[in-house]
Amino acid sequence: MPRSTDLQKTERINAAHGLLARGLSVAEAAMALSRQFTMSRRQAYRYIEEAQAIGRPVPVTEPTTAVTFKLPPSLVDAIRARAAAEGTTISAMVGRALRAFLGEADGHG
């Protein structure tokens, strides 16, 4: 059986959170989750436990696509250092910068 994708995990955790938020007992939520996603009750309980531990819905992340481009080594070093200092990844750092740039570009024409 293939492993769940990050998107599937997020959907299942959020579904578990929603069931619990509606007042279902853990057993009822496990049964409903098991039926909804065609999974074992044991796996459903794991998603419910994770939803309880997090205590709120998980943001759904958009799938990513690999992109290759060239940058000067000094810029790569600066991005790498900044990402490490902020405890994030280079991809997250570049994505944040590009979203900020596109947001500003949209506002200026």
C-alpha positions in Angstrom: 0.0 0.0 0.0 1.5 3.4 -1.0 2.3 6.0 1.6 0.1 9.0 2.0 1.2 12.2 0.4 1.6 15.4 2.6 -1.6 16.7 1.1 -3.5 13.5 2.0 -2.1 13.6 5.5 -3.2 17.3 5.9 -6.7 16.5 4.6 -7.0 13.6 7.0 -5.8 15.5 10.0 -8.1 18.3 9.2 -11.0 15.9 8.8 -10.2 14.4 12.2 -10.1 17.8 13.7 -13.4 18.7 12.2 -15.0 15.5 13.5 -13.8 16.2 17.0 -14.8 19.8 16.8 -18.3 18.7 16.0 -18.4 16.9 19.3 -17.9 13.3 18.1 -16.2 11.0 20.6 -12.8 9.7 19.6 -14.3 6.3 18.8 -17.0 7.8 16.7 -14.5 10.1 14.9 -12.2 7.1 14.2 -15.1 5.1 12.7 -16.2 8.1 10.5 -12.6 8.8 9.4 -12.1 5.1 8.7 -15.1 5.1 6.4 -14.5 8.4 4.7 -10.9 7.6 3.7 -11.1 3.8 3.5 -8.5 3.2 6.1 -8.1 1.0 9.1 -9.5 2.2 12.4 -6.0 1.9 13.8 -4.7 4.4 11.2 -7.8 6.6 11.8 -6.9 6.8 15.5 -3.4 7.9 14.6 -4.8 10.8 12.6 -7.1 11.7 15.5 -4.3 11.6 17.9 -2.2 13.9 15.7 -5.2 16.3 15.3 -5.6 16.4 19.1 -1.9 17.0 19.6 -1.9 19.9 17.1 -5.2 21.3 18.4 -6.1 23.2 15.3 -6.6 22.7 11.6 -3.4 22.3 9.6 -2.8 24.8 6.7 -3.1 23.0 3.3 0.1 23.5 1.4 0.2 23.9 -2.4 2.1 21.2 -4.3 5.6 22.4 -5.5 7.4 22.1 -8.8 11.2 22.0 -9.1 12.7 25.0 -10.9 16.3 25.4 -12.0 18.0 28.7 -12.4 21.4 30.3 -12.0 22.4 32.8 -9.3 25.7 34.2 -8.4 27.5 32.2 -5.7 27.5 35.1 -3.3 23.7 35.4 -3.5 23.3 31.7 -3.0 25.6 31.9 0.1 23.6 34.8 1.5 20.3 32.9 0.9 21.7 29.8 2.5 23.0 31.7 5.5 19.7 33.6 6.0 17.6 30.4 5.7 19.8 28.7 8.3 19.5 31.6 10.6 15.7 31.6 10.3 15.5 27.9 10.6 13.9 27.4 7.2 14.9 26.1 3.8 16.3 27.8 0.8 13.1 26.9 -1.2 10.9 28.5 1.5 13.1 31.6 1.6 13.1 32.0 -2.2 9.4 31.3 -2.4 8.7 34.0 0.3 10.8 36.5 -1.6 9.1 35.8 -4.9 5.6 36.1 -3.4 6.6 39.4 -1.8 8.0 40.7 -5.1 5.0 39.6 -7.1 2.6 41.1 -4.5 4.5 44.5 -4.8 4.6 44.2 -8.6 0.9 43.6 -8.8 0.3 46.8 -6.7 2.5 49.0 -8.9 1.1 48.1 -12.3 
